[in-house]
Amino acid sequence: MRRASIFKKTDVTRAAKAVLAAGMQIARVDIEPVTGKISILTSSSLGTEEITDLDKWMAKDARQT
């Protein structure tokens, strides 16, 4: 028999929606199963820069010289 989870899927969904509503991009979600602590890391918290449409175009379509 399994014990009940400390966190629920709705808890994670609610937290993720709040981060997205704040205009941030989610890079990773960590959940500690023992305590139920939910940590959402954004791309800015990982030290990565946000990729713009121009950056995507340059990486894909721009001619390399």
PAKEVEX-936308 format. One record per residue: residue number from 0; residue in one letter; x, y, z of N, C-alpha, C, O, CB in turn. Coordinates in Angstrom, 2 decimals. Each point is the difference from the previous one (the first is absolute). Glycine has a CB too. Layout:
// PAKEVEX-936308
<node><resi>NUM</resi><resn>A</resn><n_x>X</n_x><n_y>Y</n_y><n_z>Z</n_z><ca_x>X</ca_x><ca_y>Y</ca_y><ca_z>Z</ca_z><c_x>X</c_x><c_y>Y</c_y><c_z>Z</c_z><o_x>X</o_x><o_y>Y</o_y><o_z>Z</o_z><cb_x>X</cb_x><cb_y>Y</cb_y><cb_z>Z</cb_z></node>
...
***
This chain:
// PAKEVEX-936308
<node><resi>0</resi><resn>M</resn><n_x>0.82</n_x><n_y>-1.17</n_y><n_z>0.00</n_z><ca_x>-0.82</ca_x><ca_y>1.17</ca_y><ca_z>0.00</ca_z><c_x>0.88</c_x><c_y>1.25</c_y><c_z>0.00</c_z><o_x>0.95</o_x><o_y>0.11</o_y><o_z>0.78</o_z><cb_x>-2.78</cb_x><cb_y>-1.37</cb_y><cb_z>0.42</cb_z></node>
<node><resi>1</resi><resn>R</resn><n_x>1.50</n_x><n_y>2.20</n_y><n_z>-2.09</n_z><ca_x>0.76</ca_x><ca_y>1.24</ca_y><ca_z>-0.08</ca_z><c_x>-0.54</c_x><c_y>1.03</c_y><c_z>0.97</c_z><o_x>-1.19</o_x><o_y>0.02</o_y><o_z>0.31</o_z><cb_x>1.71</cb_x><cb_y>-0.49</cb_y><cb_z>-2.70</cb_z></node>
<node><resi>2</resi><resn>R</resn><n_x>0.39</n_x><n_y>1.32</n_y><n_z>2.85</n_z><ca_x>-0.48</ca_x><ca_y>1.09</ca_y><ca_z>0.85</ca_z><c_x>-0.47</c_x><c_y>1.15</c_y><c_z>-0.87</c_z><o_x>0.38</o_x><o_y>0.09</o_y><o_z>-1.17</o_z><cb_x>1.20</cb_x><cb_y>-0.77</cb_y><cb_z>3.02</cb_z></node>
<node><resi>3</resi><resn>A</resn><n_x>-2.38</n_x><n_y>1.54</n_y><n_z>-1.31</n_z><ca_x>-0.54</ca_x><ca_y>1.13</ca_y><ca_z>-0.76</ca_z><c_x>1.12</c_x><c_y>0.98</c_y><c_z>-0.33</c_z><o_x>0.91</o_x><o_y>0.21</o_y><o_z>0.80</o_z><cb_x>-3.15</cb_x><cb_y>-0.49</cb_y><cb_z>0.33</cb_z></node>
<node><resi>4</resi><resn>S</resn><n_x>2.16</n_x><n_y>0.87</n_y><n_z>-2.29</n_z><ca_x>0.98</ca_x><ca_y>0.99</ca_y><ca_z>-0.41</ca_z><c_x>-0.14</c_x><c_y>1.26</c_y><c_z>0.84</c_z><o_x>-1.09</o_x><o_y>0.36</o_y><o_z>0.44</o_z><cb_x>1.08</cb_x><cb_y>-1.29</cb_y><cb_z>-2.77</cb_z></node>
<node><resi>5</resi><resn>I</resn><n_x>1.13</n_x><n_y>1.59</n_y><n_z>2.53</n_z><ca_x>-0.01</ca_x><ca_y>1.25</ca_y><ca_z>0.74</ca_z><c_x>-0.45</c_x><c_y>1.14</c_y><c_z>-0.91</c_z><o_x>-0.54</o_x><o_y>1.00</o_y><o_z>0.48</o_z><cb_x>2.37</cb_x><cb_y>-1.84</cb_y><cb_z>1.03</cb_z></node>
<node><resi>6</resi><resn>F</resn><n_x>-1.62</n_x><n_y>0.71</n_y><n_z>-2.80</n_z><ca_x>-0.42</ca_x><ca_y>1.03</ca_y><ca_z>-0.95</ca_z><c_x>-0.95</c_x><c_y>-0.63</c_y><c_z>-1.00</c_z><o_x>-0.04</o_x><o_y>-1.22</o_y><o_z>-0.17</o_z><cb_x>2.22</cb_x><cb_y>2.49</cb_y><cb_z>0.45</cb_z></node>
<node><resi>7</resi><resn>K</resn><n_x>-2.94</n_x><n_y>-0.42</n_y><n_z>-0.93</n_z><ca_x>-0.95</ca_x><ca_y>-0.46</ca_y><ca_z>-1.01</ca_z><c_x>0.35</c_x><c_y>0.62</c_y><c_z>-1.35</c_z><o_x>0.69</o_x><o_y>1.02</o_y><o_z>-0.07</o_z><cb_x>-2.49</cb_x><cb_y>-1.29</cb_y><cb_z>1.81</cb_z></node>
<node><resi>8</resi><resn>K</resn><n_x>1.33</n_x><n_y>-0.35</n_y><n_z>-2.78</n_z><ca_x>0.22</ca_x><ca_y>0.50</ca_y><ca_z>-1.34</ca_z><c_x>-0.55</c_x><c_y>1.42</c_y><c_z>-0.15</c_z><o_x>0.59</o_x><o_y>0.83</o_y><o_z>-0.68</o_z><cb_x>-0.69</cb_x><cb_y>-3.18</cb_y><cb_z>-0.20</cb_z></node>
<node><resi>9</resi><resn>T</resn><n_x>-1.01</n_x><n_y>2.61</n_y><n_z>1.52</n_z><ca_x>-0.59</ca_x><ca_y>1.34</ca_y><ca_z>-0.08</ca_z><c_x>0.89</c_x><c_y>1.05</c_y><c_z>0.65</c_z><o_x>0.02</o_x><o_y>1.16</o_y><o_z>-0.43</o_z><cb_x>-2.29</cb_x><cb_y>-2.19</cb_y><cb_z>0.43</cb_z></node>
<node><resi>10</resi><resn>D</resn><n_x>3.02</n_x><n_y>0.64</n_y><n_z>1.04</n_z><ca_x>0.93</ca_x><ca_y>0.93</ca_y><ca_z>0.64</ca_z><c_x>1.10</c_x><c_y>0.41</c_y><c_z>-0.97</c_z><o_x>0.35</o_x><o_y>1.18</o_y><o_z>-0.10</o_z><cb_x>-0.83</cb_x><cb_y>-2.22</cb_y><cb_z>2.32</cb_z></node>
<node><resi>11</resi><resn>V</resn><n_x>1.02</n_x><n_y>0.06</n_y><n_z>-2.94</n_z><ca_x>1.06</ca_x><ca_y>0.28</ca_y><ca_z>-0.97</ca_z><c_x>-0.56</c_x><c_y>0.82</c_y><c_z>-1.16</c_z><o_x>0.65</o_x><o_y>0.94</o_y><o_z>-0.45</o_z><cb_x>0.53</cb_x><cb_y>-3.08</cb_y><cb_z>1.08</cb_z></node>
<node><resi>12</resi><resn>T</resn><n_x>-2.35</n_x><n_y>1.79</n_y><n_z>-1.11</n_z><ca_x>-0.63</ca_x><ca_y>0.73</ca_y><ca_z>-1.11</ca_z><c_x>-0.26</c_x><c_y>1.44</c_y><c_z>0.39</c_z><o_x>0.26</o_x><o_y>0.91</o_y><o_z>-0.79</o_z><cb_x>-1.30</cb_x><cb_y>-3.02</cb_y><cb_z>-0.02</cb_z></node>
<node><resi>13</resi><resn>R</resn><n_x>0.53</n_x><n_y>2.34</n_y><n_z>1.99</n_z><ca_x>-0.31</ca_x><ca_y>1.35</ca_y><ca_z>0.47</ca_z><c_x>1.28</c_x><c_y>0.84</c_y><c_z>0.10</c_z><o_x>0.01</o_x><o_y>1.16</o_y><o_z>-0.41</o_z><cb_x>-2.00</cb_x><cb_y>-2.06</cb_y><cb_z>1.69</cb_z></node>
<node><resi>14</resi><resn>A</resn><n_x>3.06</n_x><n_y>0.32</n_y><n_z>-0.76</n_z><ca_x>1.27</ca_x><ca_y>0.72</ca_y><ca_z>0.12</ca_z><c_x>0.57</c_x><c_y>0.32</c_y><c_z>-1.38</c_z><o_x>0.50</o_x><o_y>1.10</o_y><o_z>-0.22</o_z><cb_x>-0.07</cb_x><cb_y>-2.25</cb_y><cb_z>2.43</cb_z></node>
<node><resi>15</resi><resn>A</resn><n_x>-0.50</n_x><n_y>0.19</n_y><n_z>-3.13</n_z><ca_x>0.53</ca_x><ca_y>0.22</ca_y><ca_z>-1.35</ca_z><c_x>-0.79</c_x><c_y>1.08</c_y><c_z>-0.73</c_z><o_x>0.59</o_x><o_y>0.84</o_y><o_z>-0.68</o_z><cb_x>0.16</cb_x><cb_y>-3.23</cb_y><cb_z>0.60</cb_z></node>
<node><resi>16</resi><resn>K</resn><n_x>-2.06</n_x><n_y>2.38</n_y><n_z>0.22</n_z><ca_x>-0.83</ca_x><ca_y>1.03</ca_y><ca_z>-0.63</ca_z><c_x>0.32</c_x><c_y>1.38</c_y><c_z>0.55</c_z><o_x>-0.01</o_x><o_y>0.99</o_y><o_z>-0.74</o_z><cb_x>-1.80</cb_x><cb_y>-2.68</cb_y><cb_z>0.39</cb_z></node>
<node><resi>17</resi><resn>A</resn><n_x>2.10</n_x><n_y>1.78</n_y><n_z>1.63</n_z><ca_x>0.35</ca_x><ca_y>1.29</ca_y><ca_z>0.60</ca_z><c_x>1.32</c_x><c_y>0.53</c_y><c_z>-0.56</c_z><o_x>0.13</o_x><o_y>1.20</o_y><o_z>-0.25</o_z><cb_x>-1.35</cb_x><cb_y>-1.87</cb_y><cb_z>2.34</cb_z></node>
<node><resi>18</resi><resn>V</resn><n_x>2.19</n_x><n_y>-0.22</n_y><n_z>-2.29</n_z><ca_x>1.28</ca_x><ca_y>0.42</ca_y><ca_z>-0.57</ca_z><c_x>-0.20</c_x><c_y>0.46</c_y><c_z>-1.44</c_z><o_x>0.54</o_x><o_y>1.03</o_y><o_z>-0.40</o_z><cb_x>0.69</cb_x><cb_y>-2.65</cb_y><cb_z>1.89</cb_z></node>
<node><resi>19</resi><resn>L</resn><n_x>-2.00</n_x><n_y>0.89</n_y><n_z>-2.26</n_z><ca_x>-0.27</ca_x><ca_y>0.38</ca_y><ca_z>-1.39</ca_z><c_x>-0.78</c_x><c_y>1.30</c_y><c_z>-0.08</c_z><o_x>0.24</o_x><o_y>0.81</o_y><o_z>-0.89</o_z><cb_x>-0.22</cb_x><cb_y>-3.23</cb_y><cb_z>0.25</cb_z></node>
<node><resi>20</resi><resn>A</resn><n_x>-0.96</n_x><n_y>2.64</n_y><n_z>1.55</n_z><ca_x>-0.78</ca_x><ca_y>1.23</ca_y><ca_z>0.03</ca_z><c_x>0.88</c_x><c_y>1.20</c_y><c_z>0.33</c_z><o_x>-0.31</o_x><o_y>1.13</o_y><o_z>-0.38</o_z><cb_x>-1.71</cb_x><cb_y>-2.44</cb_y><cb_z>1.05</cb_z></node>
<node><resi>21</resi><resn>A</resn><n_x>3.10</n_x><n_y>1.07</n_y><n_z>0.04</n_z><ca_x>0.94</ca_x><ca_y>1.07</ca_y><ca_z>0.34</ca_z><c_x>0.91</c_x><c_y>0.33</c_y><c_z>-1.18</c_z><o_x>0.82</o_x><o_y>0.91</o_y><o_z>0.09</o_z><cb_x>-0.89</cb_x><cb_y>-1.64</cb_y><cb_z>2.29</cb_z></node>
<node><resi>22</resi><resn>G</resn><n_x>-0.07</n_x><n_y>-0.01</n_y><n_z>-3.48</n_z><ca_x>0.78</ca_x><ca_y>0.28</ca_y><ca_z>-1.20</ca_z><c_x>1.36</c_x><c_y>-0.66</c_y><c_z>-0.03</c_z><o_x>0.86</o_x><o_y>0.40</o_y><o_z>-0.79</o_z><cb_x>-2.05</cb_x><cb_y>1.72</cb_y><cb_z>0.68</cb_z></node>
<node><resi>23</resi><resn>M</resn><n_x>1.40</n_x><n_y>-3.11</n_y><n_z>0.94</n_z><ca_x>1.28</ca_x><ca_y>-0.70</ca_y><ca_z>0.04</ca_z><c_x>-0.14</c_x><c_y>-1.36</c_y><c_z>-0.68</c_z><o_x>-1.09</o_x><o_y>-0.55</o_y><o_z>-0.12</o_z><cb_x>1.73</cb_x><cb_y>1.74</cb_y><cb_z>2.26</cb_z></node>
<node><resi>24</resi><resn>Q</resn><n_x>0.50</n_x><n_y>-1.71</n_y><n_z>-2.59</n_z><ca_x>0.01</ca_x><ca_y>-1.32</ca_y><ca_z>-0.62</ca_z><c_x>0.53</c_x><c_y>-1.01</c_y><c_z>1.01</c_z><o_x>0.98</o_x><o_y>0.26</o_y><o_z>0.71</o_z><cb_x>-0.64</cb_x><cb_y>0.74</cb_y><cb_z>-3.01</cb_z></node>
<node><resi>25</resi><resn>I</resn><n_x>-0.98</n_x><n_y>-2.15</n_y><n_z>2.35</n_z><ca_x>0.40</ca_x><ca_y>-1.05</ca_y><ca_z>0.93</ca_z><c_x>1.11</c_x><c_y>-0.82</c_y><c_z>-0.63</c_z><o_x>-0.13</o_x><o_y>-0.51</o_y><o_z>-1.12</o_z><cb_x>-2.19</cb_x><cb_y>0.43</cb_y><cb_z>2.12</cb_z></node>
<node><resi>26</resi><resn>A</resn><n_x>3.43</n_x><n_y>-0.05</n_y><n_z>-0.27</n_z><ca_x>1.10</ca_x><ca_y>-0.82</ca_y><ca_z>-0.46</ca_z><c_x>-0.05</c_x><c_y>-1.39</c_y><c_z>0.62</c_z><o_x>0.33</o_x><o_y>-0.99</o_y><o_z>-0.65</o_z><cb_x>1.04</cb_x><cb_y>3.06</cb_y><cb_z>0.35</cb_z></node>
<node><resi>27</resi><resn>R</resn><n_x>-1.79</n_x><n_y>-2.13</n_y><n_z>1.56</n_z><ca_x>0.00</ca_x><ca_y>-1.30</ca_y><ca_z>0.68</ca_z><c_x>-0.91</c_x><c_y>0.07</c_y><c_z>1.22</c_z><o_x>-0.12</o_x><o_y>1.05</o_y><o_z>0.63</o_z><cb_x>2.46</cb_x><cb_y>-1.54</cb_y><cb_z>-1.45</cb_z></node>
<node><resi>28</resi><resn>V</resn><n_x>-2.97</n_x><n_y>-0.62</n_y><n_z>1.15</n_z><ca_x>-0.81</ca_x><ca_y>-0.11</ca_y><ca_z>1.21</ca_z><c_x>0.59</c_x><c_y>-1.12</c_y><c_z>0.84</c_z><o_x>0.16</o_x><o_y>-1.13</o_y><o_z>-0.46</o_z><cb_x>-2.25</cb_x><cb_y>1.97</cb_y><cb_z>-0.71</cb_z></node>
<node><resi>29</resi><resn>D</resn><n_x>2.42</n_x><n_y>-0.52</n_y><n_z>2.42</n_z><ca_x>0.52</ca_x><ca_y>-1.00</ca_y><ca_z>0.94</ca_z><c_x>-1.00</c_x><c_y>-0.19</c_y><c_z>1.12</c_z><o_x>-0.58</o_x><o_y>0.96</o_y><o_z>0.51</o_z><cb_x>2.97</cb_x><cb_y>-0.33</cb_y><cb_z>-1.06</cb_z></node>
<node><resi>30</resi><resn>I</resn><n_x>-2.60</n_x><n_y>-1.89</n_y><n_z>0.92</n_z><ca_x>-0.91</ca_x><ca_y>-0.31</ca_y><ca_z>1.10</ca_z><c_x>0.72</c_x><c_y>-0.93</c_y><c_z>0.97</c_z><o_x>0.52</o_x><o_y>-1.04</o_y><o_z>-0.40</o_z><cb_x>-2.56</cb_x><cb_y>1.32</cb_y><cb_z>-1.09</cb_z></node>
<node><resi>31</resi><resn>E</resn><n_x>2.07</n_x><n_y>0.11</n_y><n_z>2.75</n_z><ca_x>0.59</ca_x><ca_y>-0.86</ca_y><ca_z>1.03</ca_z><c_x>-1.12</c_x><c_y>-0.91</c_y><c_z>0.51</c_z><o_x>-0.94</o_x><o_y>0.47</o_y><o_z>0.64</o_z><cb_x>2.70</cb_x><cb_y>1.29</cb_y><cb_z>0.02</cb_z></node>
<node><resi>32</resi><resn>P</resn><n_x>-1.65</n_x><n_y>-3.06</n_y><n_z>-0.92</n_z><ca_x>-1.09</ca_x><ca_y>-0.91</ca_y><ca_z>0.36</ca_z><c_x>-0.24</c_x><c_y>-0.12</c_y><c_z>1.51</c_z><o_x>-1.13</o_x><o_y>-0.26</o_y><o_z>0.42</o_z><cb_x>1.65</cb_x><cb_y>-0.97</cb_y><cb_z>-2.48</cb_z></node>
<node><resi>33</resi><resn>V</resn><n_x>0.50</n_x><n_y>1.42</n_y><n_z>2.86</n_z><ca_x>-0.15</ca_x><ca_y>-0.16</ca_y><ca_z>1.44</ca_z><c_x>-0.77</c_x><c_y>1.17</c_y><c_z>0.61</c_z><o_x>-0.90</o_x><o_y>-0.19</o_y><o_z>0.81</o_z><cb_x>3.04</cb_x><cb_y>-1.12</cb_y><cb_z>-0.75</cb_z></node>
<node><resi>34</resi><resn>T</resn><n_x>-1.76</n_x><n_y>2.54</n_y><n_z>-0.47</n_z><ca_x>-0.62</ca_x><ca_y>1.19</ca_y><ca_z>0.59</ca_z><c_x>-1.13</c_x><c_y>0.57</c_y><c_z>-0.85</c_z><o_x>-0.85</o_x><o_y>0.73</o_y><o_z>0.51</o_z><cb_x>3.02</cb_x><cb_y>-0.25</cb_y><cb_z>0.56</cb_z></node>
<node><resi>35</resi><resn>G</resn><n_x>-2.18</n_x><n_y>-0.81</n_y><n_z>-2.35</n_z><ca_x>-1.01</ca_x><ca_y>0.53</ca_y><ca_z>-0.90</ca_z><c_x>0.34</c_x><c_y>1.38</c_y><c_z>-0.52</c_z><o_x>-0.84</o_x><o_y>0.67</o_y><o_z>-0.60</o_z><cb_x>-0.81</cb_x><cb_y>-2.02</cb_y><cb_z>1.80</cb_z></node>
<node><resi>36</resi><resn>K</resn><n_x>2.87</n_x><n_y>1.79</n_y><n_z>-0.96</n_z><ca_x>0.43</ca_x><ca_y>1.33</ca_y><ca_z>-0.44</ca_z><c_x>0.10</c_x><c_y>0.03</c_y><c_z>-1.52</c_z><o_x>0.63</o_x><o_y>-0.86</o_y><o_z>-0.61</o_z><cb_x>0.64</cb_x><cb_y>1.21</cb_y><cb_z>2.76</cb_z></node>
<node><resi>37</resi><resn>I</resn><n_x>-1.92</n_x><n_y>0.65</n_y><n_z>-2.77</n_z><ca_x>0.01</ca_x><ca_y>0.17</ca_y><ca_z>-1.44</ca_z><c_x>0.88</c_x><c_y>1.19</c_y><c_z>-0.33</c_z><o_x>-0.26</o_x><o_y>1.11</o_y><o_z>0.48</o_z><cb_x>-2.06</cb_x><cb_y>-2.11</cb_y><cb_z>-0.71</cb_z></node>
<node><resi>38</resi><resn>S</resn><n_x>3.35</n_x><n_y>0.80</n_y><n_z>-0.58</n_z><ca_x>0.89</ca_x><ca_y>1.08</ca_y><ca_z>-0.42</ca_z><c_x>-0.09</c_x><c_y>0.12</c_y><c_z>-1.51</c_z><o_x>0.20</o_x><o_y>-0.97</o_y><o_z>-0.73</o_z><cb_x>1.36</cb_x><cb_y>0.58</cb_y><cb_z>2.70</cb_z></node>
<node><resi>39</resi><resn>I</resn><n_x>-1.86</n_x><n_y>1.60</n_y><n_z>-2.44</n_z><ca_x>-0.06</ca_x><ca_y>0.25</ca_y><ca_z>-1.44</ca_z><c_x>1.15</c_x><c_y>0.92</c_y><c_z>-0.35</c_z><o_x>0.08</o_x><o_y>1.13</o_y><o_z>0.49</o_z><cb_x>-2.61</cb_x><cb_y>-1.44</cb_y><cb_z>-0.56</cb_z></node>
<node><resi>40</resi><resn>L</resn><n_x>3.40</n_x><n_y>-0.17</n_y><n_z>-0.79</n_z><ca_x>1.15</ca_x><ca_y>0.79</ca_y><ca_z>-0.44</ca_z><c_x>-0.31</c_x><c_y>0.60</c_y><c_z>-1.35</c_z><o_x>-0.43</o_x><o_y>-0.70</o_y><o_z>-0.92</o_z><cb_x>2.03</cb_x><cb_y>-0.76</cb_y><cb_z>2.22</cb_z></node>
<node><resi>41</resi><resn>T</resn><n_x>-1.37</n_x><n_y>2.75</n_y><n_z>-1.41</n_z><ca_x>-0.23</ca_x><ca_y>0.68</ca_y><ca_z>-1.27</ca_z><c_x>1.29</c_x><c_y>0.06</c_y><c_z>-0.77</c_z><o_x>1.08</o_x><o_y>-0.24</o_y><o_z>0.55</o_z><cb_x>-2.95</cb_x><cb_y>1.59</cb_y><cb_z>0.44</cb_z></node>
<node><resi>42</resi><resn>S</resn><n_x>1.78</n_x><n_y>-1.03</n_y><n_z>-2.26</n_z><ca_x>1.21</ca_x><ca_y>0.09</ca_y><ca_z>-0.82</ca_z><c_x>0.90</c_x><c_y>1.10</c_y><c_z>0.52</c_z><o_x>1.23</o_x><o_y>-0.12</o_y><o_z>-0.09</o_z><cb_x>-2.49</cb_x><cb_y>-0.73</cb_y><cb_z>-1.90</cb_z></node>
<node><resi>43</resi><resn>S</resn><n_x>0.71</n_x><n_y>1.93</n_y><n_z>2.54</n_z><ca_x>0.82</ca_x><ca_y>1.08</ca_y><ca_z>0.53</ca_z><c_x>0.70</c_x><c_y>-0.42</c_y><c_z>1.29</c_z><o_x>1.11</o_x><o_y>0.46</o_y><o_z>0.28</o_z><cb_x>-2.66</cb_x><cb_y>1.21</cb_y><cb_z>-1.32</cb_z></node>
<node><resi>44</resi><resn>S</resn><n_x>0.94</n_x><n_y>-2.54</n_y><n_z>1.83</n_z><ca_x>0.63</ca_x><ca_y>-0.45</ca_y><ca_z>1.23</ca_z><c_x>1.14</c_x><c_y>-0.98</c_y><c_z>-0.27</c_z><o_x>0.86</o_x><o_y>-0.20</o_y><o_z>0.86</o_z><cb_x>-3.04</cb_x><cb_y>0.53</cb_y><cb_z>0.33</cb_z></node>
<node><resi>45</resi><resn>L</resn><n_x>2.19</n_x><n_y>-0.93</n_y><n_z>-2.37</n_z><ca_x>1.08</ca_x><ca_y>-0.91</ca_y><ca_z>-0.36</ca_z><c_x>1.15</c_x><c_y>0.73</c_y><c_z>-0.68</c_z><o_x>1.01</o_x><o_y>-0.61</o_y><o_z>-0.34</o_z><cb_x>-2.67</cb_x><cb_y>-1.22</cb_y><cb_z>0.12</cb_z></node>
<node><resi>46</resi><resn>G</resn><n_x>1.49</n_x><n_y>3.13</n_y><n_z>0.02</n_z><ca_x>1.07</ca_x><ca_y>0.78</ca_y><ca_z>-0.60</ca_z><c_x>-0.01</c_x><c_y>0.00</c_y><c_z>-1.51</c_z><o_x>0.94</o_x><o_y>0.49</o_y><o_z>-0.62</o_z><cb_x>0.38</cb_x><cb_y>-0.99</cb_y><cb_z>2.61</cb_z></node>
<node><resi>47</resi><resn>T</resn><n_x>-2.35</n_x><n_y>-0.04</n_y><n_z>-2.59</n_z><ca_x>-0.08</ca_x><ca_y>0.01</ca_y><ca_z>-1.45</ca_z><c_x>-0.77</c_x><c_y>1.22</c_y><c_z>-0.46</c_z><o_x>-0.91</o_x><o_y>0.47</o_y><o_z>0.69</o_z><cb_x>1.01</cb_x><cb_y>-2.98</cb_y><cb_z>-0.75</cb_z></node>
<node><resi>48</resi><resn>E</resn><n_x>0.26</n_x><n_y>3.00</n_y><n_z>-1.08</n_z><ca_x>-0.70</ca_x><ca_y>1.15</ca_y><ca_z>-0.55</ca_z><c_x>-1.20</c_x><c_y>-0.47</c_y><c_z>-0.80</c_z><o_x>-0.01</o_x><o_y>-1.10</o_y><o_z>-0.55</o_z><cb_x>2.15</cb_x><cb_y>2.42</cb_y><cb_z>0.48</cb_z></node>
<node><resi>49</resi><resn>E</resn><n_x>-3.14</n_x><n_y>-0.47</n_y><n_z>0.02</n_z><ca_x>-1.18</ca_x><ca_y>-0.32</ca_y><ca_z>-0.78</ca_z><c_x>0.34</c_x><c_y>0.08</c_y><c_z>-1.48</c_z><o_x>0.64</o_x><o_y>0.95</o_y><o_z>-0.44</o_z><cb_x>-2.16</cb_x><cb_y>-0.08</cb_y><cb_z>2.27</cb_z></node>
<node><resi>50</resi><resn>I</resn><n_x>1.10</n_x><n_y>-1.85</n_y><n_z>-2.59</n_z><ca_x>0.28</ca_x><ca_y>-0.05</ca_y><ca_z>-1.43</ca_z><c_x>-1.09</c_x><c_y>0.76</c_y><c_z>-0.74</c_z><o_x>-1.19</o_x><o_y>-0.31</o_y><o_z>0.13</o_z><cb_x>2.39</cb_x><cb_y>-1.93</cb_y><cb_z>0.10</cb_z></node>
<node><resi>51</resi><resn>T</resn><n_x>-0.80</n_x><n_y>3.22</n_y><n_z>-0.99</n_z><ca_x>-0.95</ca_x><ca_y>0.80</ca_y><ca_z>-0.76</ca_z><c_x>-0.28</c_x><c_y>-0.65</c_y><c_z>-1.35</c_z><o_x>0.68</o_x><o_y>-0.95</o_y><o_z>-0.40</o_z><cb_x>0.12</cb_x><cb_y>3.04</cb_y><cb_z>1.56</cb_z></node>
<node><resi>52</resi><resn>D</resn><n_x>-1.81</n_x><n_y>-1.57</n_y><n_z>-1.85</n_z><ca_x>-0.31</ca_x><ca_y>-0.50</ca_y><ca_z>-1.34</ca_z><c_x>1.18</c_x><c_y>0.21</c_y><c_z>-0.94</c_z><o_x>0.27</o_x><o_y>-0.85</o_y><o_z>-0.85</o_z><cb_x>-2.71</cb_x><cb_y>1.33</cb_y><cb_z>1.23</cb_z></node>
<node><resi>53</resi><resn>L</resn><n_x>3.13</n_x><n_y>0.64</n_y><n_z>-0.23</n_z><ca_x>1.18</ca_x><ca_y>0.26</ca_y><ca_z>-0.84</ca_z><c_x>1.08</c_x><c_y>-1.04</c_y><c_z>0.24</c_z><o_x>0.63</o_x><o_y>-0.48</o_y><o_z>-0.94</o_z><cb_x>-1.17</cb_x><cb_y>2.93</cb_y><cb_z>0.96</cb_z></node>
<node><resi>54</resi><resn>D</resn><n_x>0.78</n_x><n_y>-2.80</n_y><n_z>1.25</n_z><ca_x>0.99</ca_x><ca_y>-1.01</ca_y><ca_z>0.32</ca_z><c_x>-0.36</c_x><c_y>-1.35</c_y><c_z>-0.62</c_z><o_x>0.87</o_x><o_y>-0.70</o_y><o_z>-0.52</o_z><cb_x>-0.37</cb_x><cb_y>1.90</cb_y><cb_z>2.65</cb_z></node>
<node><resi>55</resi><resn>K</resn><n_x>-1.78</n_x><n_y>-1.54</n_y><n_z>-2.08</n_z><ca_x>-0.44</ca_x><ca_y>-1.27</ca_y><ca_z>-0.59</ca_z><c_x>0.21</c_x><c_y>0.02</c_y><c_z>-1.51</c_z><o_x>0.47</o_x><o_y>-0.97</o_y><o_z>-0.58</o_z><cb_x>-2.16</cb_x><cb_y>0.69</cb_y><cb_z>2.42</cb_z></node>
<node><resi>56</resi><resn>W</resn><n_x>1.33</n_x><n_y>1.41</n_y><n_z>-2.46</n_z><ca_x>0.17</ca_x><ca_y>0.11</ca_y><ca_z>-1.46</ca_z><c_x>1.46</c_x><c_y>-0.10</c_y><c_z>-0.38</c_z><o_x>0.36</o_x><o_y>-0.70</o_y><o_z>-0.94</o_z><cb_x>-2.42</cb_x><cb_y>2.12</cb_y><cb_z>0.81</cb_z></node>
<node><resi>57</resi><resn>M</resn><n_x>2.92</n_x><n_y>-0.70</n_y><n_z>0.87</n_z><ca_x>1.43</ca_x><ca_y>-0.01</ca_y><ca_z>-0.31</ca_z><c_x>0.58</c_x><c_y>-1.41</c_y><c_z>0.14</c_z><o_x>0.82</o_x><o_y>-0.42</o_y><o_z>-0.82</o_z><cb_x>-0.64</cb_x><cb_y>2.80</cb_y><cb_z>1.60</cb_z></node>
<node><resi>58</resi><resn>A</resn><n_x>-0.60</n_x><n_y>-3.10</n_y><n_z>0.24</n_z><ca_x>0.52</ca_x><ca_y>-1.35</ca_y><ca_z>0.20</ca_z><c_x>-0.45</c_x><c_y>-0.96</c_y><c_z>-1.08</c_z><o_x>0.73</o_x><o_y>-0.92</o_y><o_z>-0.37</o_z><cb_x>-0.71</cb_x><cb_y>1.36</cb_y><cb_z>2.80</cb_z></node>
<node><resi>59</resi><resn>K</resn><n_x>-1.24</n_x><n_y>-0.22</n_y><n_z>-2.96</n_z><ca_x>-0.56</ca_x><ca_y>-0.92</ca_y><ca_z>-0.97</ca_z><c_x>0.27</c_x><c_y>0.40</c_y><c_z>-1.43</c_z><o_x>0.44</o_x><o_y>-0.82</o_y><o_z>-0.81</o_z><cb_x>-2.19</cb_x><cb_y>0.30</cb_y><cb_z>2.44</cb_z></node>
<node><resi>60</resi><resn>D</resn><n_x>1.50</n_x><n_y>1.79</n_y><n_z>-1.97</n_z><ca_x>-0.03</ca_x><ca_y>0.42</ca_y><ca_z>-1.39</ca_z><c_x>1.14</c_x><c_y>0.91</c_y><c_z>-0.45</c_z><o_x>0.28</o_x><o_y>0.07</o_y><o_z>-1.20</o_z><cb_x>-2.69</cb_x><cb_y>-0.31</cb_y><cb_z>1.39</cb_z></node>
<node><resi>61</resi><resn>A</resn><n_x>3.04</n_x><n_y>0.92</n_y><n_z>0.70</n_z><ca_x>1.03</ca_x><ca_y>0.96</ca_y><ca_z>-0.41</ca_z><c_x>1.20</c_x><c_y>-0.72</c_y><c_z>-0.57</c_z><o_x>0.42</o_x><o_y>-1.04</o_y><o_z>0.50</o_z><cb_x>-1.19</cb_x><cb_y>2.64</cb_y><cb_z>1.24</cb_z></node>
<node><resi>62</resi><resn>R</resn><n_x>1.30</n_x><n_y>-1.03</n_y><n_z>-2.79</n_z><ca_x>1.18</ca_x><ca_y>-0.60</ca_y><ca_z>-0.64</ca_z><c_x>1.22</c_x><c_y>0.20</c_y><c_z>0.86</c_z><o_x>0.28</o_x><o_y>1.12</o_y><o_z>0.46</o_z><cb_x>-1.27</cb_x><cb_y>-0.72</cb_y><cb_z>-2.72</cb_z></node>
<node><resi>63</resi><resn>Q</resn><n_x>1.71</n_x><n_y>-1.45</n_y><n_z>2.49</n_z><ca_x>1.23</ca_x><ca_y>0.08</ca_y><ca_z>0.77</ca_z><c_x>1.14</c_x><c_y>0.42</c_y><c_z>-0.93</c_z><o_x>0.18</o_x><o_y>-0.59</o_y><o_z>-1.07</o_z><cb_x>-1.01</cb_x><cb_y>-1.19</cb_y><cb_z>2.71</cb_z></node>
<node><resi>64</resi><resn>T</resn><n_x>1.60</n_x><n_y>2.80</n_y><n_z>-1.23</n_z><ca_x>1.11</ca_x><ca_y>0.46</ca_y><ca_z>-0.84</ca_z><c_x>1.32</c_x><c_y>-0.34</c_y><c_z>0.60</c_z><o_x>1.04</o_x><o_y>0.32</o_y><o_z>-0.57</o_z><cb_x>-2.45</cb_x><cb_y>1.51</cb_y><cb_z>-0.26</cb_z></node>
***
